[in-house]
Amino acid sequence: MKLQPLTAVHWPSVRAIYEQGIASGNATFETQAPEWESWDRAHLAHSRLVAVDATGTVQGWAALSPVSSRCVYGGVAEVSIYIAAGARGQGVGRQLLQGLIAESEAQGIWTLQASTFEENAASIGLHTRAGFRVIGHRERIGQHHGIWRNTVQMERRSSIVGAV
């Protein structure tokens, strides 16, 4: 598996993987994937990665979103990571998340946040193994297909960027 910067060229594959996550019911509150332009505006211009296998097929992606437009939060970002259904459990997520952490620190990000449905044990485990810690639980934070959902809030503080 090779990591590459995620660009508009990858969008059809990235969107398809995102749609698999949406269909799972445990990856996001979103009910449909946006168009490239909307997705692009909502994510930081840096720290966007795809994992590509030996055949050139995108097997997963990761990117960061700003948590606030206030400058004080300029070093804080929210993680999005999605793995193709056929590539799950093969280390793609680990490789992507490690790469995203390195990229984010190179860009001055000191805190990464993740919000995960409490039922998504695989995502919670992936983030925990990458140094994230649970900082809270949000009960009935939003409805997903008419059902109130709870989320687990996680964060990872950089050991090399910002206040240590």
C-alpha positions as CSV (number, residue, x, y, z in Angstrom):
1,M,0.0,0.0,0.0
2,K,1.3,3.4,-0.9
3,L,0.1,6.8,0.4
4,Q,-0.4,9.6,-2.0
5,P,-1.9,13.1,-1.7
6,L,-5.6,13.0,-2.3
7,T,-6.5,15.2,-5.3
8,A,-9.6,15.8,-7.5
9,V,-8.4,12.9,-9.7
10,H,-9.1,10.5,-6.9
11,W,-12.6,11.9,-6.2
12,P,-14.6,9.2,-7.9
13,S,-12.9,6.5,-5.9
14,V,-12.9,8.5,-2.7
15,R,-16.6,9.3,-3.1
16,A,-17.4,5.6,-3.7
17,I,-15.6,4.6,-0.5
18,Y,-17.4,7.4,1.3
19,E,-20.7,6.1,0.0
20,Q,-19.8,2.7,1.4
21,G,-19.3,4.2,4.8
22,I,-22.6,6.1,4.5
23,A,-24.4,2.9,3.5
24,S,-22.9,1.1,6.6
25,G,-25.0,3.3,8.9
26,N,-22.2,3.7,11.4
27,A,-19.7,6.0,9.7
28,T,-21.3,9.4,9.5
29,F,-24.5,11.4,10.0
30,E,-24.3,12.3,6.3
31,T,-26.9,10.6,4.0
32,Q,-25.2,11.2,0.7
33,A,-21.7,12.1,-0.5
34,P,-21.3,15.7,-1.7
35,E,-19.9,16.8,-5.0
36,W,-16.1,17.4,-5.2
37,E,-16.4,21.2,-4.9
38,S,-18.3,21.0,-1.6
39,W,-16.1,18.3,-0.1
40,D,-13.0,20.3,-1.2
41,R,-14.2,23.5,0.5
42,A,-15.1,21.6,3.8
43,H,-11.6,20.1,4.2
44,L,-8.2,21.6,4.9
45,A,-6.1,21.9,1.7
46,H,-3.2,19.9,3.4
47,S,-3.2,16.5,5.0
48,R,-5.4,14.7,2.5
49,L,-4.3,11.2,1.7
50,V,-5.3,8.1,-0.3
51,A,-4.0,4.6,0.2
52,V,-3.4,3.0,-3.2
53,D,-2.7,-0.7,-3.8
54,A,-0.2,-2.1,-6.3
55,T,-2.9,-2.0,-9.1
56,G,-3.5,1.7,-8.5
57,T,-6.8,1.2,-6.8
58,V,-7.7,3.5,-4.0
59,Q,-8.4,1.4,-0.9
60,G,-9.0,4.2,1.6
61,W,-8.7,7.9,2.3
62,A,-8.2,10.3,5.2
63,A,-8.5,14.1,5.4
64,L,-8.8,16.9,8.0
65,S,-11.6,19.5,8.5
66,P,-11.2,22.7,10.5
67,V,-13.1,22.7,13.8
68,S,-13.5,26.4,13.8
69,S,-12.8,29.5,11.7
70,R,-11.4,31.2,14.8
71,C,-7.6,31.6,14.6
72,V,-7.0,30.2,18.1
73,Y,-8.2,26.8,16.8
74,G,-5.9,26.9,13.8
75,G,-4.0,23.9,15.1
76,V,-7.0,21.8,15.8
77,A,-8.6,19.6,13.1
78,E,-11.2,16.8,12.8
79,V,-10.2,13.5,11.2
80,S,-12.2,11.8,8.5
81,I,-11.0,8.3,7.6
82,Y,-12.8,5.8,5.4
83,I,-11.6,2.4,4.2
84,A,-13.0,0.4,1.2
85,A,-15.2,-2.5,2.3
86,G,-12.9,-5.0,0.7
87,A,-9.8,-3.5,2.4
88,R,-11.0,-3.4,6.0
89,G,-8.9,-5.3,8.6
90,Q,-5.8,-5.3,6.4
91,G,-3.9,-2.4,8.0
92,V,-5.0,0.3,5.5
93,G,-6.6,2.4,8.2
94,R,-3.5,2.2,10.4
95,Q,-1.2,3.2,7.6
96,L,-3.5,6.1,6.6
97,L,-4.0,7.4,10.2
98,Q,-0.3,7.3,10.9
99,G,0.4,9.1,7.6
100,L,-2.3,11.7,8.5
101,I,-0.8,12.3,11.9
102,A,2.6,12.9,10.4
103,E,1.2,15.2,7.7
104,S,-0.8,17.1,10.2
105,E,2.2,17.7,12.5
106,A,4.2,18.9,9.5
107,Q,1.5,21.5,9.0
108,G,1.5,22.7,12.6
109,I,-1.6,20.8,13.8
110,W,-1.3,20.1,17.6
111,T,-4.7,18.4,18.2
112,L,-6.6,15.9,16.2
113,Q,-10.2,15.2,17.0
114,A,-12.5,12.4,16.0
115,S,-16.2,11.9,16.6
116,T,-17.4,8.3,16.1
117,F,-20.7,6.6,16.5
118,E,-20.4,4.5,19.7
119,E,-21.3,1.3,17.8
120,N,-18.2,1.8,15.5
121,A,-15.8,-0.3,17.5
122,A,-13.4,-0.7,14.6
123,S,-12.9,3.0,14.3
124,I,-12.6,3.6,18.0
125,G,-10.0,0.8,18.2
126,L,-8.1,2.2,15.2
127,H,-7.9,5.7,16.8
128,T,-7.0,4.3,20.2
129,R,-4.1,2.3,18.8
130,A,-2.9,5.6,17.0
131,G,-2.7,7.4,20.4
132,F,-6.2,9.0,20.6
133,R,-7.9,9.0,23.9
134,V,-11.6,9.1,24.7
135,I,-12.5,12.6,26.1
136,G,-16.2,12.2,26.3
137,H,-19.5,10.8,25.1
138,R,-22.3,12.8,23.5
139,E,-25.7,11.3,24.1
140,R,-28.5,11.8,21.6
141,I,-26.4,14.4,19.7
142,G,-28.3,14.0,16.5
143,Q,-30.8,11.9,14.6
144,H,-29.7,9.6,11.8
145,H,-32.6,8.2,9.8
146,G,-34.9,9.2,12.6
147,I,-33.0,7.5,15.3
148,W,-31.1,9.4,18.0
149,R,-27.4,8.5,18.0
150,N,-24.6,8.8,20.5
151,T,-21.0,9.5,19.7
152,V,-17.6,9.0,21.3
153,Q,-15.3,12.0,21.3
154,M,-11.6,11.3,20.9
155,E,-8.5,13.4,20.6
156,R,-4.8,13.1,20.0
157,R,-2.4,15.8,21.2
158,S,0.8,16.0,19.3
159,S,4.0,15.3,21.2
160,I,6.0,17.5,18.9
161,V,3.7,20.5,17.9
162,G,2.2,23.0,20.3
163,A,2.0,22.9,24.0
164,V,3.2,19.6,25.3
